Amino acid sequence: MLLPEELEALRLSDLEGLPQIQAAQCMSVSRSTFQRILERAHRQVALALVEGQALSLEGSLIETRSARTHRRDAHRESTV
């Protein structure tokens, strides 16, 4: 199970490519705490992929970039 902070750590580090110190600042935690969060997240994802374990997200509201873009485009169309 991925906690919201683990998902955020994955996003900042792996998708956004931020250095750990900068990602830690974004999350308002120390670099060592960020590293522990990220290590746990990587382990959870690895277990899901390699051993076929379920990967669930706890307490997270997931919004993809495409969903945000779609809403922005719909808002633009309604204001034109």
Kinemage of the C-alpha trace (Angstrom):
@kinemage 1
@onewidth
@group {chain A} dominant
@subgroup {mainchain}
@vectorlist {calphas} color= white
{ca met a 1} P 0.000 0.000 0.000
{ca leu a 2} L 1.393 3.388 -1.027
{ca leu a 3} L 0.774 6.248 1.351
{ca pro a 4} L 0.081 9.719 -0.067
{ca glu a 5} L 3.546 10.949 0.935
{ca glu a 6} L 5.142 7.970 -0.811
{ca leu a 7} L 3.266 8.702 -4.007
{ca glu a 8} L 4.307 12.351 -3.781
{ca ala a 9} L 7.937 11.350 -3.230
{ca leu a 10} L 7.820 9.155 -6.339
{ca arg a 11} L 6.302 11.982 -8.351
{ca leu a 12} L 8.837 14.573 -7.254
{ca ser a 13} L 11.877 12.338 -7.585
{ca asp a 14} L 11.122 9.984 -10.456
{ca leu a 15} L 8.732 11.989 -12.627
{ca glu a 16} L 9.803 15.576 -11.962
{ca gly a 17} L 13.478 14.632 -11.584
{ca leu a 18} L 14.073 16.849 -8.565
{ca pro a 19} L 17.168 16.271 -6.438
{ca gln a 20} L 16.298 14.769 -3.056
{ca ile a 21} L 17.083 17.951 -1.140
{ca gln a 22} L 14.743 20.007 -3.322
{ca ala a 23} L 12.013 17.355 -3.250
{ca ala a 24} L 12.332 17.186 0.539
{ca gln a 25} L 11.842 20.946 0.744
{ca cys a 26} L 8.701 20.670 -1.401
{ca met a 27} L 7.331 18.144 1.087
{ca ser a 28} L 8.553 20.095 4.142
{ca val a 29} L 10.624 17.180 5.457
{ca ser a 30} L 14.326 16.611 5.969
{ca arg a 31} L 16.354 15.034 3.185
{ca ser a 32} L 16.884 11.889 5.276
{ca thr a 33} L 13.125 11.575 5.895
{ca phe a 34} L 12.464 12.081 2.185
{ca gln a 35} L 14.996 9.363 1.385
{ca arg a 36} L 13.270 6.901 3.746
{ca ile a 37} L 9.855 7.713 2.250
{ca leu a 38} L 11.202 7.251 -1.287
{ca glu a 39} L 12.956 3.971 -0.426
{ca arg a 40} L 9.721 2.549 1.000
{ca ala a 41} L 7.791 3.696 -2.070
{ca his a 42} L 10.327 2.112 -4.429
{ca arg a 43} L 10.133 -1.142 -2.466
{ca gln a 44} L 6.326 -1.204 -2.603
{ca val a 45} L 6.323 -0.615 -6.366
{ca ala a 46} L 9.064 -3.219 -6.918
{ca leu a 47} L 7.136 -5.838 -4.921
{ca ala a 48} L 4.008 -5.129 -6.940
{ca leu a 49} L 5.843 -5.455 -10.241
{ca val a 50} L 8.167 -8.384 -9.490
{ca glu a 51} L 5.986 -10.505 -7.215
{ca gly a 52} L 2.611 -9.550 -8.632
{ca gln a 53} L 1.429 -8.053 -5.356
{ca ala a 54} L -1.441 -5.613 -5.363
{ca leu a 55} L -0.534 -1.959 -5.195
{ca ser a 56} L -3.145 0.173 -3.529
{ca leu a 57} L -3.119 3.867 -2.757
{ca glu a 58} L -4.189 4.882 0.722
{ca gly a 59} L -6.097 8.103 1.161
{ca ser a 60} L -4.962 9.581 -2.142
{ca leu a 61} L -6.929 11.634 -4.587
{ca ile a 62} L -5.197 10.876 -7.869
{ca glu a 63} L -5.595 13.430 -10.605
{ca thr a 64} L -3.728 12.935 -13.836
{ca arg a 65} L -2.316 15.787 -15.838
{ca ser a 66} L -4.669 14.886 -18.703
{ca ala a 67} L -7.668 15.265 -16.368
{ca arg a 68} L -6.486 18.727 -15.324
{ca thr a 69} L -5.890 19.680 -18.967
{ca his a 70} L -9.353 18.420 -19.904
{ca arg a 71} L -10.970 20.552 -17.198
{ca arg a 72} L -8.943 23.596 -18.249
{ca asp a 73} L -9.951 23.114 -21.890
{ca ala a 74} L -13.616 22.687 -20.904
{ca his a 75} L -13.430 25.902 -18.890
{ca arg a 76} L -11.905 27.753 -21.851
{ca glu a 77} L -14.642 26.508 -24.171
{ca ser a 78} L -17.368 27.593 -21.762
{ca thr a 79} L -15.937 31.115 -21.464
{ca val a 80} L -15.485 31.721 -25.197
